[in-house]
Amino acid sequence: MATVKVYSTPACPYCNMAKEFLKEKGVEFEDVDVSQNQEAAKEMVEKSGQMGVPVLEINGQIIVGFDKAKIEQALGSGSAEDTVKKVTGSDFIHALPKLCEPGLFLQGYAGGQATAKEQDTQTSNPCL
């Protein structure tokens, strides 16, 4: 699961839009009000180089402003376990039998997107 922190202020409309977007996606996040927490405001500026909000930190990636495409991309770059769960619908231990079905293997891990690809089972099945 993605680790998400949103640096925001209550009066910022783009902050509210970003938080609403994350809620619609079912993403849990830590909301940090930098207007009330000067230490967090300093941390935000050190990480982003910006004084404006919103600033989102998703899995260590900094996104300045409300940019849906960048947010979705960052959310898609979870752990390998997250990718296995997306592809197979189950956790890693329960996914092993499914991943080792004849002719099926995971190809690539770019931007958190793994794809299942049919291959000749005698030459490319990593489970043999």
PyMOL CGO cylinders between C-alpha atoms (Angstrom):
from pymol import cmd
from pymol.cgo import CYLINDER

trace = [
    CYLINDER, 0.00, 0.00, 0.00, 1.22, 3.48, -0.85, 0.3, 1, 1, 1, 1, 1, 1,
    CYLINDER, 1.22, 3.48, -0.85, 2.46, 5.79, 1.88, 0.3, 1, 1, 1, 1, 1, 1,
    CYLINDER, 2.46, 5.79, 1.88, 0.86, 9.18, 1.22, 0.3, 1, 1, 1, 1, 1, 1,
    CYLINDER, 0.86, 9.18, 1.22, 1.28, 12.51, 2.99, 0.3, 1, 1, 1, 1, 1, 1,
    CYLINDER, 1.28, 12.51, 2.99, -0.52, 15.69, 1.88, 0.3, 1, 1, 1, 1, 1, 1,
    CYLINDER, -0.52, 15.69, 1.88, 0.90, 19.02, 3.01, 0.3, 1, 1, 1, 1, 1, 1,
    CYLINDER, 0.90, 19.02, 3.01, -2.01, 21.46, 2.84, 0.3, 1, 1, 1, 1, 1, 1,
    CYLINDER, -2.01, 21.46, 2.84, -3.92, 24.36, 4.36, 0.3, 1, 1, 1, 1, 1, 1,
    CYLINDER, -3.92, 24.36, 4.36, -7.67, 24.46, 5.07, 0.3, 1, 1, 1, 1, 1, 1,
    CYLINDER, -7.67, 24.46, 5.07, -8.27, 27.45, 2.76, 0.3, 1, 1, 1, 1, 1, 1,
    CYLINDER, -8.27, 27.45, 2.76, -6.49, 25.94, -0.27, 0.3, 1, 1, 1, 1, 1, 1,
    CYLINDER, -6.49, 25.94, -0.27, -8.98, 24.76, -2.93, 0.3, 1, 1, 1, 1, 1, 1,
    CYLINDER, -8.98, 24.76, -2.93, -6.38, 22.65, -4.77, 0.3, 1, 1, 1, 1, 1, 1,
    CYLINDER, -6.38, 22.65, -4.77, -5.45, 20.96, -1.48, 0.3, 1, 1, 1, 1, 1, 1,
    CYLINDER, -5.45, 20.96, -1.48, -9.09, 20.04, -0.96, 0.3, 1, 1, 1, 1, 1, 1,
    CYLINDER, -9.09, 20.04, -0.96, -9.35, 18.76, -4.54, 0.3, 1, 1, 1, 1, 1, 1,
    CYLINDER, -9.35, 18.76, -4.54, -6.23, 16.61, -4.08, 0.3, 1, 1, 1, 1, 1, 1,
    CYLINDER, -6.23, 16.61, -4.08, -7.54, 15.14, -0.83, 0.3, 1, 1, 1, 1, 1, 1,
    CYLINDER, -7.54, 15.14, -0.83, -10.96, 14.47, -2.35, 0.3, 1, 1, 1, 1, 1, 1,
    CYLINDER, -10.96, 14.47, -2.35, -9.28, 12.77, -5.33, 0.3, 1, 1, 1, 1, 1, 1,
    CYLINDER, -9.28, 12.77, -5.33, -7.33, 10.49, -2.98, 0.3, 1, 1, 1, 1, 1, 1,
    CYLINDER, -7.33, 10.49, -2.98, -10.50, 9.68, -1.03, 0.3, 1, 1, 1, 1, 1, 1,
    CYLINDER, -10.50, 9.68, -1.03, -12.33, 8.79, -4.26, 0.3, 1, 1, 1, 1, 1, 1,
    CYLINDER, -12.33, 8.79, -4.26, -9.47, 6.43, -5.12, 0.3, 1, 1, 1, 1, 1, 1,
    CYLINDER, -9.47, 6.43, -5.12, -9.71, 4.83, -1.67, 0.3, 1, 1, 1, 1, 1, 1,
    CYLINDER, -9.71, 4.83, -1.67, -6.20, 5.96, -0.75, 0.3, 1, 1, 1, 1, 1, 1,
    CYLINDER, -6.20, 5.96, -0.75, -5.45, 6.53, 2.92, 0.3, 1, 1, 1, 1, 1, 1,
    CYLINDER, -5.45, 6.53, 2.92, -3.27, 9.56, 3.57, 0.3, 1, 1, 1, 1, 1, 1,
    CYLINDER, -3.27, 9.56, 3.57, -1.86, 11.73, 6.32, 0.3, 1, 1, 1, 1, 1, 1,
    CYLINDER, -1.86, 11.73, 6.32, -3.15, 15.31, 6.08, 0.3, 1, 1, 1, 1, 1, 1,
    CYLINDER, -3.15, 15.31, 6.08, -0.60, 17.79, 7.40, 0.3, 1, 1, 1, 1, 1, 1,
    CYLINDER, -0.60, 17.79, 7.40, -1.89, 21.34, 7.97, 0.3, 1, 1, 1, 1, 1, 1,
    CYLINDER, -1.89, 21.34, 7.97, 1.20, 23.47, 7.41, 0.3, 1, 1, 1, 1, 1, 1,
    CYLINDER, 1.20, 23.47, 7.41, -0.65, 26.61, 8.50, 0.3, 1, 1, 1, 1, 1, 1,
    CYLINDER, -0.65, 26.61, 8.50, -0.78, 25.19, 12.04, 0.3, 1, 1, 1, 1, 1, 1,
    CYLINDER, -0.78, 25.19, 12.04, 2.46, 23.21, 12.11, 0.3, 1, 1, 1, 1, 1, 1,
    CYLINDER, 2.46, 23.21, 12.11, 5.58, 25.25, 11.37, 0.3, 1, 1, 1, 1, 1, 1,
    CYLINDER, 5.58, 25.25, 11.37, 7.89, 22.25, 11.72, 0.3, 1, 1, 1, 1, 1, 1,
    CYLINDER, 7.89, 22.25, 11.72, 5.88, 20.44, 9.02, 0.3, 1, 1, 1, 1, 1, 1,
    CYLINDER, 5.88, 20.44, 9.02, 5.95, 23.57, 6.84, 0.3, 1, 1, 1, 1, 1, 1,
    CYLINDER, 5.95, 23.57, 6.84, 9.75, 23.62, 7.10, 0.3, 1, 1, 1, 1, 1, 1,
    CYLINDER, 9.75, 23.62, 7.10, 9.88, 19.90, 6.27, 0.3, 1, 1, 1, 1, 1, 1,
    CYLINDER, 9.88, 19.90, 6.27, 7.66, 20.49, 3.22, 0.3, 1, 1, 1, 1, 1, 1,
    CYLINDER, 7.66, 20.49, 3.22, 9.91, 23.28, 1.89, 0.3, 1, 1, 1, 1, 1, 1,
    CYLINDER, 9.91, 23.28, 1.89, 13.03, 21.15, 2.44, 0.3, 1, 1, 1, 1, 1, 1,
    CYLINDER, 13.03, 21.15, 2.44, 11.50, 18.23, 0.53, 0.3, 1, 1, 1, 1, 1, 1,
    CYLINDER, 11.50, 18.23, 0.53, 9.87, 20.17, -2.30, 0.3, 1, 1, 1, 1, 1, 1,
    CYLINDER, 9.87, 20.17, -2.30, 11.78, 23.43, -2.57, 0.3, 1, 1, 1, 1, 1, 1,
    CYLINDER, 11.78, 23.43, -2.57, 8.36, 25.12, -2.68, 0.3, 1, 1, 1, 1, 1, 1,
    CYLINDER, 8.36, 25.12, -2.68, 6.35, 27.18, -0.23, 0.3, 1, 1, 1, 1, 1, 1,
    CYLINDER, 6.35, 27.18, -0.23, 3.03, 26.68, -2.02, 0.3, 1, 1, 1, 1, 1, 1,
    CYLINDER, 3.03, 26.68, -2.02, 0.52, 23.94, -1.31, 0.3, 1, 1, 1, 1, 1, 1,
    CYLINDER, 0.52, 23.94, -1.31, -0.54, 21.27, -1.93, 0.3, 1, 1, 1, 1, 1, 1,
    CYLINDER, -0.54, 21.27, -1.93, 2.58, 19.17, -1.81, 0.3, 1, 1, 1, 1, 1, 1,
    CYLINDER, 2.58, 19.17, -1.81, 2.04, 15.43, -1.89, 0.3, 1, 1, 1, 1, 1, 1,
    CYLINDER, 2.04, 15.43, -1.89, 4.58, 12.83, -0.89, 0.3, 1, 1, 1, 1, 1, 1,
    CYLINDER, 4.58, 12.83, -0.89, 3.71, 9.42, -2.32, 0.3, 1, 1, 1, 1, 1, 1,
    CYLINDER, 3.71, 9.42, -2.32, 6.12, 6.55, -1.63, 0.3, 1, 1, 1, 1, 1, 1,
    CYLINDER, 6.12, 6.55, -1.63, 8.90, 9.12, -1.26, 0.3, 1, 1, 1, 1, 1, 1,
    CYLINDER, 8.90, 9.12, -1.26, 8.06, 10.91, -4.52, 0.3, 1, 1, 1, 1, 1, 1,
    CYLINDER, 8.06, 10.91, -4.52, 7.26, 14.63, -4.20, 0.3, 1, 1, 1, 1, 1, 1,
    CYLINDER, 7.26, 14.63, -4.20, 4.46, 16.12, -6.29, 0.3, 1, 1, 1, 1, 1, 1,
    CYLINDER, 4.46, 16.12, -6.29, 3.90, 19.87, -6.16, 0.3, 1, 1, 1, 1, 1, 1,
    CYLINDER, 3.90, 19.87, -6.16, 0.34, 20.96, -6.91, 0.3, 1, 1, 1, 1, 1, 1,
    CYLINDER, 0.34, 20.96, -6.91, -2.75, 18.95, -7.78, 0.3, 1, 1, 1, 1, 1, 1,
    CYLINDER, -2.75, 18.95, -7.78, -1.64, 16.94, -10.81, 0.3, 1, 1, 1, 1, 1, 1,
    CYLINDER, -1.64, 16.94, -10.81, -3.94, 13.93, -11.31, 0.3, 1, 1, 1, 1, 1, 1,
    CYLINDER, -3.94, 13.93, -11.31, -1.65, 12.19, -13.81, 0.3, 1, 1, 1, 1, 1, 1,
    CYLINDER, -1.65, 12.19, -13.81, 1.42, 12.44, -11.57, 0.3, 1, 1, 1, 1, 1, 1,
    CYLINDER, 1.42, 12.44, -11.57, -0.57, 11.34, -8.53, 0.3, 1, 1, 1, 1, 1, 1,
    CYLINDER, -0.57, 11.34, -8.53, -1.95, 8.29, -10.35, 0.3, 1, 1, 1, 1, 1, 1,
    CYLINDER, -1.95, 8.29, -10.35, 1.51, 7.43, -11.65, 0.3, 1, 1, 1, 1, 1, 1,
    CYLINDER, 1.51, 7.43, -11.65, 3.03, 7.70, -8.17, 0.3, 1, 1, 1, 1, 1, 1,
    CYLINDER, 3.03, 7.70, -8.17, 0.24, 5.60, -6.68, 0.3, 1, 1, 1, 1, 1, 1,
    CYLINDER, 0.24, 5.60, -6.68, 0.88, 2.96, -9.30, 0.3, 1, 1, 1, 1, 1, 1,
    CYLINDER, 0.88, 2.96, -9.30, 4.48, 2.57, -8.26, 0.3, 1, 1, 1, 1, 1, 1,
    CYLINDER, 4.48, 2.57, -8.26, 3.88, 0.55, -5.12, 0.3, 1, 1, 1, 1, 1, 1,
    CYLINDER, 3.88, 0.55, -5.12, 5.87, -2.45, -3.99, 0.3, 1, 1, 1, 1, 1, 1,
    CYLINDER, 5.87, -2.45, -3.99, 6.25, -5.67, -5.91, 0.3, 1, 1, 1, 1, 1, 1,
    CYLINDER, 6.25, -5.67, -5.91, 3.83, -7.24, -3.42, 0.3, 1, 1, 1, 1, 1, 1,
    CYLINDER, 3.83, -7.24, -3.42, 1.24, -4.58, -4.34, 0.3, 1, 1, 1, 1, 1, 1,
    CYLINDER, 1.24, -4.58, -4.34, 1.74, -5.38, -8.02, 0.3, 1, 1, 1, 1, 1, 1,
    CYLINDER, 1.74, -5.38, -8.02, 1.30, -9.12, -7.43, 0.3, 1, 1, 1, 1, 1, 1,
    CYLINDER, 1.30, -9.12, -7.43, -1.89, -8.38, -5.55, 0.3, 1, 1, 1, 1, 1, 1,
    CYLINDER, -1.89, -8.38, -5.55, -3.18, -6.20, -8.42, 0.3, 1, 1, 1, 1, 1, 1,
    CYLINDER, -3.18, -6.20, -8.42, -2.39, -8.81, -11.06, 0.3, 1, 1, 1, 1, 1, 1,
    CYLINDER, -2.39, -8.81, -11.06, -3.57, -11.92, -9.23, 0.3, 1, 1, 1, 1, 1, 1,
    CYLINDER, -3.57, -11.92, -9.23, -6.13, -10.56, -6.77, 0.3, 1, 1, 1, 1, 1, 1,
    CYLINDER, -6.13, -10.56, -6.77, -4.43, -12.22, -3.81, 0.3, 1, 1, 1, 1, 1, 1,
    CYLINDER, -4.43, -12.22, -3.81, -1.42, -11.79, -1.54, 0.3, 1, 1, 1, 1, 1, 1,
    CYLINDER, -1.42, -11.79, -1.54, 1.99, -13.07, -2.58, 0.3, 1, 1, 1, 1, 1, 1,
    CYLINDER, 1.99, -13.07, -2.58, 1.89, -16.46, -0.80, 0.3, 1, 1, 1, 1, 1, 1,
    CYLINDER, 1.89, -16.46, -0.80, -1.54, -17.29, -2.20, 0.3, 1, 1, 1, 1, 1, 1,
    CYLINDER, -1.54, -17.29, -2.20, -0.57, -15.96, -5.63, 0.3, 1, 1, 1, 1, 1, 1,
    CYLINDER, -0.57, -15.96, -5.63, 2.40, -18.30, -6.17, 0.3, 1, 1, 1, 1, 1, 1,
    CYLINDER, 2.40, -18.30, -6.17, 0.34, -21.18, -7.58, 0.3, 1, 1, 1, 1, 1, 1,
    CYLINDER, 0.34, -21.18, -7.58, -1.45, -18.78, -9.92, 0.3, 1, 1, 1, 1, 1, 1,
    CYLINDER, -1.45, -18.78, -9.92, 1.80, -17.15, -11.05, 0.3, 1, 1, 1, 1, 1, 1,
    CYLINDER, 1.80, -17.15, -11.05, 3.28, -20.56, -11.81, 0.3, 1, 1, 1, 1, 1, 1,
    CYLINDER, 3.28, -20.56, -11.81, 0.42, -21.76, -13.98, 0.3, 1, 1, 1, 1, 1, 1,
    CYLINDER, 0.42, -21.76, -13.98, 1.78, -23.24, -17.23, 0.3, 1, 1, 1, 1, 1, 1,
    CYLINDER, 1.78, -23.24, -17.23, 2.53, -20.50, -19.74, 0.3, 1, 1, 1, 1, 1, 1,
    CYLINDER, 2.53, -20.50, -19.74, 2.00, -17.59, -17.37, 0.3, 1, 1, 1, 1, 1, 1,
    CYLINDER, 2.00, -17.59, -17.37, 4.65, -15.33, -15.92, 0.3, 1, 1, 1, 1, 1, 1,
    CYLINDER, 4.65, -15.33, -15.92, 5.05, -11.72, -14.87, 0.3, 1, 1, 1, 1, 1, 1,
    CYLINDER, 5.05, -11.72, -14.87, 6.90, -9.62, -17.40, 0.3, 1, 1, 1, 1, 1, 1,
    CYLINDER, 6.90, -9.62, -17.40, 8.44, -6.32, -16.38, 0.3, 1, 1, 1, 1, 1, 1,
    CYLINDER, 8.44, -6.32, -16.38, 7.80, -3.94, -13.55, 0.3, 1, 1, 1, 1, 1, 1,
    CYLINDER, 7.80, -3.94, -13.55, 7.65, -0.46, -15.05, 0.3, 1, 1, 1, 1, 1, 1,
    CYLINDER, 7.65, -0.46, -15.05, 5.70, 2.17, -13.17, 0.3, 1, 1, 1, 1, 1, 1,
    CYLINDER, 5.70, 2.17, -13.17, 4.14, -0.48, -10.99, 0.3, 1, 1, 1, 1, 1, 1,
    CYLINDER, 4.14, -0.48, -10.99, 2.43, -2.19, -13.91, 0.3, 1, 1, 1, 1, 1, 1,
    CYLINDER, 2.43, -2.19, -13.91, 3.12, -5.90, -14.27, 0.3, 1, 1, 1, 1, 1, 1,
    CYLINDER, 3.12, -5.90, -14.27, 1.65, -7.72, -17.22, 0.3, 1, 1, 1, 1, 1, 1,
    CYLINDER, 1.65, -7.72, -17.22, 0.87, -11.39, -17.62, 0.3, 1, 1, 1, 1, 1, 1,
    CYLINDER, 0.87, -11.39, -17.62, 2.13, -12.76, -20.92, 0.3, 1, 1, 1, 1, 1, 1,
    CYLINDER, 2.13, -12.76, -20.92, 1.63, -16.15, -22.53, 0.3, 1, 1, 1, 1, 1, 1,
    CYLINDER, 1.63, -16.15, -22.53, 4.91, -17.80, -23.41, 0.3, 1, 1, 1, 1, 1, 1,
    CYLINDER, 4.91, -17.80, -23.41, 6.18, -21.18, -24.47, 0.3, 1, 1, 1, 1, 1, 1,
    CYLINDER, 6.18, -21.18, -24.47, 6.17, -23.04, -21.14, 0.3, 1, 1, 1, 1, 1, 1,
    CYLINDER, 6.17, -23.04, -21.14, 9.16, -25.19, -22.06, 0.3, 1, 1, 1, 1, 1, 1,
    CYLINDER, 9.16, -25.19, -22.06, 11.49, -22.23, -22.62, 0.3, 1, 1, 1, 1, 1, 1,
    CYLINDER, 11.49, -22.23, -22.62, 10.37, -19.35, -20.42, 0.3, 1, 1, 1, 1, 1, 1,
    CYLINDER, 10.37, -19.35, -20.42, 8.36, -20.46, -17.40, 0.3, 1, 1, 1, 1, 1, 1,
    CYLINDER, 8.36, -20.46, -17.40, 10.42, -19.30, -14.38, 0.3, 1, 1, 1, 1, 1, 1,
    CYLINDER, 10.42, -19.30, -14.38, 8.57, -21.76, -12.13, 0.3, 1, 1, 1, 1, 1, 1,
    CYLINDER, 8.57, -21.76, -12.13, 10.02, -24.86, -13.80, 0.3, 1, 1, 1, 1, 1, 1,
]
cmd.load_cgo(trace, "trace")
